[in-house]
Amino acid sequence: MNDPGTDGTGSDFSASRDARTTELAARLRAVRERLDAAVAAAHRPAGAVELLVVTKFFPADDVRRLIGLGVRTFGESREPEAGRKIAEVRAGGEITPPPTFDMIGTVQTKKAGGVARWARAVHSVDRRKLAERLADAAQAALDAGDRDDPLGVLLQVSLDGDPHRGGLLEADLADVADAVAGSPALSLRGLMAIAPLAGERAHWMAELARIHADFTRSHPDATELSAGMSGDLEIAVAHGSTCVRVGTAILGERPLLSQ
Ligand SMILES: *Cc1c(COP(=O)(O)O)cnc(C)c1O
């Protein structure tokens, strides 16, 4: 599958592996092994959990290297840097199958237009106003031919009410879900959460699983659960995550200033 000669990227990185590519390949393999083991341990079918490789603060060259290694699903967290980087990746030559990029970080309302042009989905929708802006922006992007499909939306849940980490309280999910459901340019996919640092990870993940189960009773198509990062992907997979967002374990430590 990852035969460097047939990755379809036309990329130099696959022809002659530089040291960075070798490093990324080893880290990627280790994370895939962790993920496969976690899926098997949870008695879930192979492929039940998507690996979103988080490339925020790393250059377009690293994205191209990862594409050469077979990665097609990426996460980015800051606009307009993300939009620029993705344009640079795409300018490097046609990629088959094409990669997708999800927005996983806080979106300022005024940046909705940029995000709606490049994102497959936004994992971090945390207020009604943002859902409404994304609906308008996604419709404009569809009309302009900048995108072919509705913009996926995951509502970010706050597990402990900490405003710094962001997210909606459980009681506020339905109102924002209604705003998403009211737009043909948006598609409600599920929920997302970042586990609080304090307290038991397993406790928070179990709480998230319960919130998701309740939510899907009224929103049966919202089957996705985006949870788990470099440090806690096993616990998230054990509690039903369908998408883990992994940065550091694959790319390495981010520059300190950027955290
Ligand atoms: C940066 C980021 C990640 C990746 O975290 P790592 O610990 O580096 O794997 C996941 N989710 C969100 C929302 C992020 O901002």
The ligand as a MOL file (V3000), in Angstrom:
LIG
                    3D

  0  0  0     0  0            999 V3000
M  V30 BEGIN CTAB
M  V30 COUNTS 15 15 0 0 0
M  V30 BEGIN ATOM
M  V30 1 C -2.8240 19.9040 18.4300 0
M  V30 2 C -4.0890 19.1770 18.5820 0
M  V30 3 C -4.1200 17.7790 18.5790 0
M  V30 4 C -2.8790 16.9170 18.5030 0
M  V30 5 O -2.3420 16.7930 19.7830 0
M  V30 6 P -1.0310 15.8910 20.0430 0
M  V30 7 O -0.9960 15.7670 21.5280 0
M  V30 8 O 0.1170 16.6540 19.4860 0
M  V30 9 O -1.2280 14.5990 19.3730 0
M  V30 10 C -5.3660 17.1660 18.6770 0
M  V30 11 N -6.5040 17.8840 18.7680 0
M  V30 12 C -6.5120 19.2310 18.7790 0
M  V30 13 C -7.8000 19.9650 18.8810 0
M  V30 14 C -5.3050 19.9250 18.6970 0
M  V30 15 O -5.3140 21.2590 18.6950 0
M  V30 END ATOM
M  V30 BEGIN BOND
M  V30 1 1 1 2
M  V30 2 1 2 3
M  V30 3 2 2 14
M  V30 4 1 3 4
M  V30 5 2 3 10
M  V30 6 1 4 5
M  V30 7 1 5 6
M  V30 8 2 6 7
M  V30 9 1 6 8
M  V30 10 1 6 9
M  V30 11 1 10 11
M  V30 12 2 11 12
M  V30 13 1 12 13
M  V30 14 1 12 14
M  V30 15 1 14 15
M  V30 END BOND
M  V30 END CTAB
M  END
